[in-house]
Amino acid sequence: MKFLKRLLLTLVVVFILPPLVSAGLWISADRPQSYRDANWSSAGILPRAGESRPAAIYVFSAMTGGLKGAVASHAWIVTKARDAAAYTRYDKLGWGTPIRRNSRAADAYWYSNRPRLVAALHGESAERLIPKVEAAIAGYPHARPGDYRIYPGPNSNSFAAHVLRQVPELGAVLPPDAVGRDYLAGGQVFFADSDGRDYHLSLGGLAGINAGARSGLEINLFGLVFGVAPDLALKVPAFGMVRPWAGRRDAVTGMEQI
């Protein structure tokens, strides 16, 4: 009985308390009242495509809108071929044909929330991997109209996480607040990255474990993630990556802009 009580207390402290605190902070802040009121313009993070010759790949994430923005983010992928005059952005959205191309500026705000840089690759490495990224996008099995489910997936984060798992050379995983990222494509229960450095066990995105050199150790419960990153940063539901030793800007997100 004591064990069950301790387990229940742990679950409350780890998976329920942080989202509740985050929701309180979120509601108290000034937020757009609707989709139309939000800022969707470029955040000015990326250089102009024509001013940067090397190929590039970026993965972005930004907190989403409404109350769900207290606990969940939206992720997307950006590519630029060598000498290209424009970026190409890929998102999965919840209406129409779900996989969208250039629906927004490559580094646009999402519901007025500034994008966070999850991964960036430039030069020859990016040039070599762009075809592999595009192949993973083209082969995503949940790309038809109606192939979107906000929870537990497949949603926008399920899509971006699928690409990262298919192209492990990008060396990144989505942040813990990317609800839906642990929904494995095709309803798989187990997936091992091709380089053998990360392993994923998921029960339809509702519960699971990720472990490896990129993920560290993560426990997923109802889309919320708690764990420890390889650099010992904590992964906290709703708050994302927490690095108490970092500067003020990066202590929570753990992500730097470029």
Secondary structure, DSSP 8 states (H G I E B T S, - for coil): -HHHHHHHHHHIIIIIHHHHHHHHHHHHS---SSTTTS--SB-S-S--GGG--S-EEEEEEEE-SSGGGGT-EEEEEEEE-TT-SS-EEEEE-SSSSSEEESSS-TTB-BTTB--EEEEEEETHHHHHHHHHHHHHHHT-S--STT---SSSSSSHHHHHHHHHHH-GGG-----TT-TTTT--GGG-SEEE-TTSSEEEEESTTSEEEEEETTTEEEEEETTEEEEE-TTS-EEETTTEEE-TTS-TTHHHH-----
